[in-house]
């Protein structure tokens, strides 16, 4: 598989697409999107004049950190919901048995 040459703008567009997928709970698609973005980013950095696009790369980096932050927030919310569901299940079982948690 040959990777197409990318620009900082196309890499930024990938991060924007990832953020959109996260916002729409498209978690299955995100795995492949993340792998592809990583490959494209590595290929870009291997051949790019990083000094010439330093400001654009800083913006890309900021976008990536923002996406990571949102992913961690989503993960925390999901874990919280899972704990609440687990607690509710234990309470329902205890109630059904007529006992305590």
N, C-alpha and C positions, 0 to 999 in steps of 0.2 A: 504494500500500500504506500503510495507516494503522497506525502503531505503537500498541500498547496501552500505557496508562500503566504504568509500572513503579515498584516500590519498591526500596529498597536490598536488602531481603530477596530479591526476585525476581532482582535482579542477582547477588547472592551465590549463589543457586541455579544461575544460569547458569554461574558460575565453577566451582561444584562439579560440574556436569554436564560441563564441559570437562575437568576433572581426571580424571573417571571415563573419559571417552572416550580421554584420553591413556593412562591406565593399561591400557585394553583395546585399545590399538593401533588405534583407530578414526580414523585420520588423515584419511580422506576426509570424514567427517562434521564434523571439527573446523573445517575452513575455513569452512563456512557458519555454524557455531555461533559462531566468532570474529567474523565479519562482523555477525551478528545482535546479539551482545553489545555490540559497539562502537556500533552504531546505537542500541540501547536505552540504553546508558550516556550517549551524547551527548544524546539526547532528554531523558533524566531530568535531567541536569545543567543543561540549558537552562531547565528550568522548576521546578527544585527549590529549596527554601530550604536551601542547602548548610550554612549555619550550624546549622540545627536538627538536622541529621543528621550532623554532623561525625564523631562517634565511629563511627557505622555505616559511613560512607564510608572512614574510616581502616582499619577491619576489611576492607572490600571491597578497598581498595588493597593491604593485606597479603596477602590471598588471591590477588590478581592477580599480585603479585610472586613469590609462592610457586609459582604455576602457571608463570610465565615461567621460573623457576629449574629446575623439573622438565622443562620443554620443552627447555631448553638442555642439561640433563644427558642427556636422551634423544637429542638431536641428536648430542652428543659420543659416546655409546655407538654410535649407528648409524654415524657416521663412522669410529670405531675398527674396527667390524666390516667396513666396506667396505674399509678399508686392509688389514686382515688377509686378506680374501678376495682382494684384488688381489695381495698378496704371495704367497699360496698359489697363485694362478693362474700367476704368473710363475715360481715355483719348480717347479711341475708341468711347465710348458712347457720350462724349462731342463733338467729331469731327462729329459723325453721326448727332447730333442735330444742328451742326453748331455753337456751343457755346464754352464756356470756361469750364475748369475744375472746 
